[in-house]
Amino acid sequence: MRVQKNRRWTRVRAGLAAGFAATLLLGTGAATAAMPAQAEGETYVIATDTTFAPFEFRDPSTGDLVGIDMDLMNTIAEREGFSVDIRSLGFQAALSAVQSGQADGVIAGMSITDERKEIFDFSEPYFESGVQMAVAANDDSIEGYDDLAGETVVAKSGSEGLAEAEKLAEEYGFTVKALDQSATMYESVKNQSAVAVFDDYPVLAYGIDQGNGLKVVTEKIPGGEYGFAVAKGENSELLAAFNDGLAKLQADGTYDEILDTYLGDSEATQGGGNIFELVVESWPALSKGLWNTVSITVVSFIIALALGLVFGFMKISSSRVVRGIATVYVSIFRGTPILVWAFLFYFGLPQLTGAPGNVFLAGVATLALNAGAYLTEIVRGGLQAVDPGQMEAARSLGLGWGRSMQRVVVPQAAKISMPSIINQLVITLKDSSLLLTIGFAELLYQAQQIYAANFRTTEMLIIVGVMYFIVITLLTWLANIVDKKVNK
């Protein structure tokens, strides 16, 4: 999404140029000389936020990741001769990815602070930030900090806005609630669950230009500076290449052009077109998310069903050790949240083993092991629900234990268990939406990317809800057909 140059941002560019030009230009020669040759020709994984317009967000019409950060990173990479693989993970997940070695660097409107310098090495600053407070456009009761006593405000987790809000909270007597996304914060203010939002001023300005339904009511609190970061002591050649490229962009005017592309007035997208036109516009991204949702659900459930069968039979074994192993498995995965395992498989295991992480495999492992624990109990319950007399009758006819289970017990257990198995399939499909927290581009993830740029949150959630309903209905219908054919 592109916006036109606006006079209001002329002062911003001038201030940025004054603040950066001396540092960047003086450092150009040193950066170029110091930059290790191995940066050229290399490919680096760069983590970023999912929704932080205008710095990083997805164009609703194409699904491409765009924004100030993305243009800076891609332009610098092209000019310095290295390649980047951008991973849109979310701010906190992006930081974890760099710390765990899943990503080489992070660019996500990240403020340079003394605390973060203990963990990360930062580039030269590429943007001077600041924080403002905004309220709903139709709210005339909040005109400043003095009106916040006893109220709740929202700010983004880990952001400069959150830090500033927490500093002011004690003085003015309000409560601060941290949320993960800008779009979610704005909706909280509009639906009156919070009276105000603290956010970085360019983000607020961009959102207001796009019609997010807010208005700014305070002056800018001078803030810190944004920087590109790598893990402490790692990827020094990438950091040097970024600094060198940034200095060149600042010197030849490309930096100003990138800012002009995103900072300024544009035609508001809120309310532009009806919901059917929104579906058509968003379909490329939504269809990709839908495919990812269905594919990871099917793969995970097949593995989960195999696990359920194995551990289900183990649960009815005469061996105490075998039953104990199955019981431990079920207890662990039924007794812990899915998100714990998603983060462990994607961030924790690669850090412990040194192997590269894969978001699809981490998602499959998470869903399969969780669903497998529930299917274990479903299988066990189905087997034990068959009248014991059925086994005795089969054995009296001369059938062995294995043949009796195969011919007599299992078919009856399958008929008893099938409704619960189908229900678990539906649950697994819905649970796949939790994988957006590790950056898996499923359906809800794609919807978040879209409404972060156009601020049509309610409409997008309705569209996604309808899509989930249709898919779940079709899967249930197909599963019931299979059930009738197998168990007729």
N, C-alpha and C positions, 0 to 999 in steps of 0.2 A: 504494500500500500504506500503510495507516494503522496506527499503533500507539497504545497508550493511555498516559496520563500515569503517570509513575513517580516515587516519592519521591526516588530517586537524583538526578533531574535538577532538583529544587527548588534545590539548592545551585548548580547550573550557571546557572540562570536568575537567581538572586540575584546571583551574581558578574558575570554579563553586564550586568544592570541597573545594578549599581554602577559598572561600568567604562564603560558607554556613556551612561547617562542624562544625566549632566552635560554631556558633549560634545555629544550630539545635541540635547538640549533647548535648550541655550544657543545652538546654531547654527541652531535652527529659524527664527527670525525673519530672520536674515541670509540663510539659504538661500532662503527664500521670496521675499525682496525681490530677491535677486540672480538668481534663476532667469529666464533669457530666456524670453519668451513663446512662442518658436517650438517649444519642447519639446512643448507641448500640441498635439495633433492630428497629430503626426509618427509615423512608423513606423520603428522601429530594429531592425536585425539584431543579435541577442545570441548570441554563441558560448558554448558550455559544454562540459563534459566529457561523456563517454558513460557512464561508470560510476564514480560516487563517492558511493554511498549512505552516509548519508541526505541528502546535499546535492543530488545529481541522479542519478536512475536511472529506469528505466521500470517501470511497474506491469505485471507479467507478464500479468494478466488483460485489460488494455485496451490496452497498448502506449503509454499516455500517459506523457510525461515529467513526473515528480513529484519532490518533495524540498524541502528547506529553501530552497535557492537559487531553485528554480523558483517556489515559493509567494511568496517575498519579491519576486522580480522581477515576477511577474504582478500581485500585489496593488498594488505601488507604481505600476506602469504604469496600472492601472485608476483608481487614485485621483488620479494626476497628469495623466490625460487623454491619454496617448500609448499607442501600440501597440507590441508587440514580436513579432518573428519569431525564435523560438528555433532555433538550429542546433546540434545535438549532434554535435561533431566529435572529441572527445578533447582532453586538456589542452594538449599541445604544439601540435596543429593549431589549437586555439581561439586561442592566443596569436599564432600566425602569421597567422590570419585577421584579427585586429585590426590587426596591424602592416602587413599588405598591403592594408588597406582593404576586405576582404571582409565584415567585421563592424564594427559601431559600438562594441561593448563586449563584455566577457567577465565572466561570473560563474561560477566553477568551484571554489569553495573555495580561492581563490588568496591565498596569504600576501603581505602587504605587506612588501617588502624594499627596502633602499636601491638594490640593483642594478636591480630592476624599476621603481623610481621614475624611473630615467633614461630608461625607454622608455614607461612608462604614467603616466597621472594616475589616482590612486585616490580612491575615495569615503571617507567616514567608515567605520571598521571596523564590520562587522556581526556578527562572531563571534570570540571569543578561543579560539585553538587550543592545542594541546599534543600531544606525541608520546609514545606508549607502545610497548613491545615485547611481542609475543605469540608463543606457540609452539603446537604441536599440543596438543590437549586431553589426549591420552594420553602426552605427553612429560614425564617427570619429571626428565630429565637437565639441562635448562636452567632455572635458577632466577633468573639474573641475568646481567649483562654479563660477570662473571668466568668464566662457563662457555662463552663464545663463542670462546675462543682456537683458531685454526686452522679455524674453521667459516665457512660462508657464510650471510649474511642477505640479505633482499630488502627493497626499498623502492621507492616509486613515483617514476618519472622526474620531475624538476623539483619535487618536493614538499619540504615541511619535514621529513618523515620521512627522506628521503634525505640531506638536509643534516646532520641530527642523527646519523644512522648513520655518515656519513663522518667526523664529528668524533670519534666514539667508536672507530672502527675501528683507528686507529693505537695508541691507548692500550690496547685490549683484544686486539689481534691477530687480528681477523677480517676477512673479505672482504665487500664490499658489492656486490650485483648490482641494477641498476635495471631495473624492469619497468614496463609501461604501465598496467596495470589492477589494481585492488584484488583482484578475484576471481582473477586469474592469480597474484598474490602469495600469496594464501591457499592455493591449490592447490599451489604450489611447496613450502610448508611441510608440507602434509599428505602430499605424495608424497616427502618427505625430500630433495628436491634443495636445500633450504635449511632451516636449523634454526629460523629466527625471522624475523619481519617487523616492520619499523618503520612505523607508520602513525599518522595523526591519531587521537586518542583517541575522538572521537565516531564515526568511521568504524569503528574496531575494535569499539566497544561495540555499535553497530547490527548489525554482522555477526555478533557472538557471540550477540546476542539472536535473530537469524534462523537460528542453527544452522550457522555456517560451520566448526565443528570446531576452533576455537582457544580459547586462554585467555591472559589478560594476566598477565605475570609481573614487571612493573616499575611503579614509580610514574610519574606523568605528568611529562614534562619540559616546564616552562612554555614555551609557544611564542609565535609571533607572532599577528597578527590577520588575518582574512580581509577582503578588500575587493573591491568592484566596480571594474572598470578600463576606461578608454578609452585610445586612442592619445594620446601626449603632444601637448598643444595642440589636440586635436580633441574635438568633441562636448561642449563645456563645459556646454551647456544640458541634455544628458542626465545628466551627472554631478550637476549642481545639482538636477535633478528627483529623482534617486535619493536624494540626501542629504535633501532635503525630505520625501520620502515615508517614508524610513527613520525619521526623527525622529518623524513622526506615528504610525507603527506602534508605535514604542517607547513613546510617550506614552499611547496608548489601550489598550495591552495586547495588540494583535493580534500583535506580535512574539513574545510569550510563548506565545500560542496556537499559532503556527506551529511553534515549538520543541517544544511538548508533543505535537504531532501525530506527530512523527517520532522523538523521543528517548525511549526507554523500553523496557520489556519488551513483547514481543508473542509470539504463538504462532509457534514456529519453523516455517519453511517447508521446511527441509531434511528430506527423507524424507517429506513430507506428500503422500500419494497415490502411486499407481504411475506408471510411465512413460507409460501410455496416458492417464491423467488429466492428466498434464503436457502431453501433445500437445494435448489438447482445450483446456486452459487457455491454452496459448501460441499456438494456431493463428491468431488474428487478426494477431498480429505476424509470425509465421512465414510466413503466406500473403502478406502484403505484401512481405516480403523475397524470397520465392520469385518473385513477379511481377517485382520489380525486377531480380532476377538474370537471369531469362529474357529480359526485354525489352531490357536493355542488351547482353546477349550477342548476340541476334538482330540488333539494329541495328548493333552494332559489326562483326559478322562479314560482314554484307552489304557494308558499306563496305570492310572488309579484303579481301574477295574481289575487289571492283572494283580496288582498289589492286594486289593481287597479279597480276591479269590485265594491267593496264597496265605495271607495272614488270617483270613476267615477260617480256613481249614485248620490252621495252626491253633486257633482259639478253641477248637473242639478236640484237639489231640489229647491222647491219654498221657502224654509226656508233660510233666510239670515244667521242665525247662523250655520246651517248645511253646507251651501256653504262655509262659512268662515272657518270652521274647516278643510274642505278638501283643501281649498286654502292655509292655513298655512302649512299643511303637505307637499303639493307639493312644496311650496316655499322653505321650509327648506331643503328638501332632493335634490332638483334640484339645489339649490343655494350654496351647500357646497361640497367640494371634498370627494370622497369615502374614501380616506386615513384618513381623520379626524375622520370619524365614525368608521373605523376599529380600530384605536388606542383608541378611546373613549370606544368602547364596550369591547376591550380586556384588556386594562390597566386601563382606567379611572373608569368604573363602578365597577369592583371588588374592587378597592381602596376605592370608596365611600360607597359601600354596605357591604364590608367584605366577600362577597361570592367568592368562587374560580372561576377563569376564565376558559373558554373552547374555544379553538381556532376555533373549527368547528362551535359552536353556535354563536360566535362573527362574524365569516365570513358569516354565513347565515343571521344574522340580518343586517349586512352591505349591502350585495347584495340585499336582499329582500326589504328593505326599500327604497333603491335607485331605484331599478327597478320598485317598486310599484308606486313611484311618477311619473315616465314616463308613466307607463301603465295607471295611472289615467287619464292623458291627452289624451291618445290614446282612452280609453273607452269613455270619454266625447266627444271627437271629432267624434267618430263613431256614438254615439247616436244622436248628434245634426246634423249629416250629413243626417240622414234619413228625407225625406220630411215630414214636419208637417202634410200634408194632409193625410198621412198614419194613423196617430193617430186619426185624425178627422173621417176618414172613418170607422175605427174600432169601435170608440165610437158610431157612428151613427147606427151601426149594433147591438148595445146593449151590446157590450163587456165593462167590467169595465176597469179602468186604468191599473191595474195589469195584467189582461188577455191580454189587448191590447199590453202592453210592451212585454209580454212573447211570444205571437203568431205572432205579426206583426213587432214591432220596433226592438227588440233585434236580431232576425235572420238576418235582413238586416244590422244592425250595426256590427254584428260579421263578415259578409262577407266584409264589408268596412274596418274593423280594422285589419283583420287577417294578411295582409302583414306587417303592422307595428308591430304587436305583435311578429311575427316570427323574425323580425329584432331586436327587443328588447331581444329576447332569445339569439341571436348571440352576442349582446353587453354584456349581462350578463356573458356569458361564457368567453369572452375575459377579462372582468373586474375582473374575479376571479383570474387572474394572479397578481393583486395588493395585494392579501392577503399574498403573500410571505413576505411582510414587517412585518407581525406579526407571522411569522414562520409556516404558513399553508403549508404543503408539497404538493402543487399542481405541475403542470407539469413544469412550468418555474423555480420554486424553485429547483426541482430535477435536472434540467439541470445546474443550477448555481453550485450546489454541485459537479457535475461531472466535469465541466470545470475548477473549482477551483483546482482540483487535477491533471488533465491531461493537462490543458492549451490549449485544442483544442476548443477554444471558438467559432470560426466561424462555424466549423462543427456542434457543438452541437446546436447552434442557428438555423442553417438550418434544422436540424432534428426536433427540436421542432416546427419550423414554419410549416413544412410539416405535422406534427401530428395535430397541430391546424387546418390547412386547411382541412384535411381529416375529423376530427370530426365535424367541422362546416358545411362542405358540407353534411355529413350524417344527422346531426340534421335538417338542412334546408330541405333536401329531405323528411325526415319523417314528418316534420311539414307541408310541402306542400301536402303530401298524406292525412294527417288528415284534412287539410283545404278543399281539394276536396271532401272528403267523407261527411264532416259535412255540407258544404255549396253548395252541388251540387243541 
